[in-house]
Amino acid sequence: MSGNAVQSAGTRLFISTTALCTTEVQFKALAWTEVEEIQDIGAFGETFEKVTYKTLGDGAVHKKKGTVDHGSATLKLARVPTGAGQTAIRAAAKNRKAAYNIKIEFDDAPDTGTPTTIYMRAYVMSYTTEIGGNDKVIEASVGLEIDAEPIEVAAHAP
């Protein structure tokens, strides 16, 4: 029996405005610009702080879950400085005050349906250039810090 694993190829990432979006409906209403030539999106997701305390009675360390960090991701791009998406993400990296809306779409849409989509708000923390050696393209790395719980919408048929 084959699983429902989805390959990474075909995944796309988009950036939009700094408008505060907290619902799927708000995210869907935005105009999106695709960030070109993404090679790798990296890992992201929730991590909780570990809270510990020690009690005298049993001489043990007890643990709880503390505050949540919604994570970060590092994008690797083939650098295309004139591309509309890379221009937008470079400009976002220069904005010290605002988080941007990010959309990731998998390549898993059923026939005429919609793909799995992840919406999130993130600060674009960096845009760096890596020239590398021979037999490489010039790359860029983009650091994202996710500022709120992402919203994942499963792929579905029309």
Wavefront OBJ file of the C-alpha trace (Angstrom):
o trace
v 0.000 0.000 0.000
v 1.372 3.383 -0.963
v 1.317 6.329 1.442
v 0.123 9.845 0.819
v 3.603 11.386 0.918
v 3.984 14.533 -1.176
v 7.269 15.340 -2.868
v 8.862 18.732 -2.353
v 9.223 19.465 -6.077
v 6.543 21.883 -7.207
v 6.253 23.650 -3.833
v 5.962 27.422 -4.211
v 6.330 30.320 -1.758
v 4.692 33.732 -2.037
v 4.953 37.041 -0.160
v 2.290 39.691 0.321
v 1.624 42.870 2.268
v 2.118 43.701 5.927
v -1.670 43.784 6.484
v -2.493 41.932 9.699
v -4.170 38.658 8.714
v -5.345 36.139 11.287
v -7.883 34.056 9.348
v -7.878 31.946 6.214
v -10.419 34.295 4.607
v -8.154 37.321 5.162
v -5.109 35.515 3.752
v -7.045 34.304 0.685
v -8.134 37.870 -0.117
v -4.542 39.095 -0.550
v -2.644 39.571 -3.802
v 0.480 37.382 -3.759
v 3.888 37.648 -5.446
v 5.773 34.395 -5.988
v 9.386 34.338 -4.791
v 11.382 32.969 -7.714
v 13.969 30.185 -7.864
v 13.536 28.701 -4.387
v 15.797 25.701 -3.880
v 14.951 24.852 -0.270
v 12.467 26.173 2.293
v 13.950 24.434 5.307
v 12.216 23.191 8.431
v 9.791 25.188 10.538
v 7.237 24.523 13.241
v 6.326 25.000 16.876
v 8.771 24.535 19.722
v 7.816 24.932 23.359
v 10.060 26.206 26.127
v 10.746 23.672 28.836
v 9.731 24.849 32.314
v 11.291 22.981 35.212
v 11.009 23.049 38.966
v 12.432 20.919 41.741
v 10.431 19.715 44.715
v 11.888 18.904 48.074
v 9.450 16.094 48.853
v 10.549 13.755 46.073
v 13.884 15.346 45.151
v 12.922 15.284 41.499
v 12.892 17.700 38.593
v 9.375 18.207 37.237
v 8.684 19.516 33.754
v 5.946 21.484 32.040
v 5.490 23.071 28.651
v 6.004 26.825 28.604
v 5.634 29.457 25.923
v 5.494 28.505 22.281
v 7.831 29.717 19.528
v 6.203 29.298 16.117
v 9.609 28.815 14.561
v 11.771 30.083 11.787
v 12.815 28.990 8.317
v 15.756 29.663 6.062
v 15.019 29.904 2.352
v 17.764 29.058 -0.147
v 17.328 30.761 -3.511
v 19.102 30.918 -6.832
v 19.650 34.694 -6.694
v 17.531 36.644 -9.210
v 17.741 40.261 -8.003
v 15.425 41.568 -10.732
v 12.639 39.079 -10.023
v 9.489 40.628 -8.544
v 9.337 38.135 -5.655
v 13.003 38.445 -4.738
v 12.738 42.235 -4.969
v 9.765 42.114 -2.573
v 11.520 39.817 -0.110
v 14.697 41.957 -0.159
v 12.582 45.040 0.581
v 10.846 43.153 3.416
v 14.271 42.349 4.908
v 14.954 46.094 5.136
v 11.674 46.818 6.953
v 12.479 46.729 10.671
v 8.906 47.179 11.886
v 6.539 44.907 10.015
v 5.815 41.218 9.590
v 4.767 40.069 6.124
v 2.229 37.527 4.972
v 3.728 34.360 3.528
v 1.958 31.577 1.625
v 3.394 28.148 0.830
v 1.622 25.883 -1.662
v 2.440 22.193 -2.072
v 2.090 20.436 -5.430
v -0.628 18.072 -4.223
v -3.874 19.469 -5.605
v -6.394 16.896 -6.793
v -7.584 17.348 -10.390
v -9.034 20.893 -10.694
v -8.786 21.238 -6.885
v -6.622 23.329 -4.598
v -3.271 22.344 -3.047
v -2.314 22.149 0.593
v -1.616 25.758 1.574
v 0.146 27.147 4.630
v -0.419 30.796 5.535
v 1.785 32.584 8.057
v 3.029 35.956 9.244
v 6.792 36.300 9.411
v 9.486 38.884 9.807
v 12.032 38.738 6.996
v 15.180 38.920 9.085
v 17.870 38.628 6.429
v 18.712 38.432 2.753
v 22.321 37.376 2.206
v 24.292 36.524 -0.931
v 26.518 33.477 -1.330
v 28.773 33.508 -4.366
v 30.362 30.097 -3.767
v 32.835 28.415 -6.084
v 32.900 27.187 -9.654
v 29.978 25.154 -10.961
v 27.427 26.944 -8.790
v 24.909 29.676 -9.278
v 25.012 32.687 -6.983
v 22.582 31.996 -4.170
v 20.699 33.989 -1.579
v 19.574 32.952 1.892
v 16.487 34.486 3.447
v 15.782 34.192 7.172
v 12.140 34.134 8.267
v 10.921 34.366 11.876
v 7.318 33.189 12.125
v 5.298 35.505 14.363
v 1.996 33.634 14.818
v 0.609 30.145 14.475
v 0.534 29.178 10.787
v -2.803 28.212 9.247
v -2.694 25.017 7.168
v -5.493 24.366 4.690
v -5.574 20.795 3.361
v -5.706 20.055 -0.355
v -9.222 19.450 -1.538
v -11.267 18.769 -4.647
v -13.591 21.482 -5.973
l 1 2 3 4 5 6 7 8 9 10 11 12 13 14 15 16 17 18 19 20 21 22 23 24 25 26 27 28 29 30 31 32 33 34 35 36 37 38 39 40 41 42 43 44 45 46 47 48 49 50 51 52 53 54 55 56 57 58 59 60 61 62 63 64 65 66 67 68 69 70 71 72 73 74 75 76 77 78 79 80 81 82 83 84 85 86 87 88 89 90 91 92 93 94 95 96 97 98 99 100 101 102 103 104 105 106 107 108 109 110 111 112 113 114 115 116 117 118 119 120 121 122 123 124 125 126 127 128 129 130 131 132 133 134 135 136 137 138 139 140 141 142 143 144 145 146 147 148 149 150 151 152 153 154 155 156 157 158
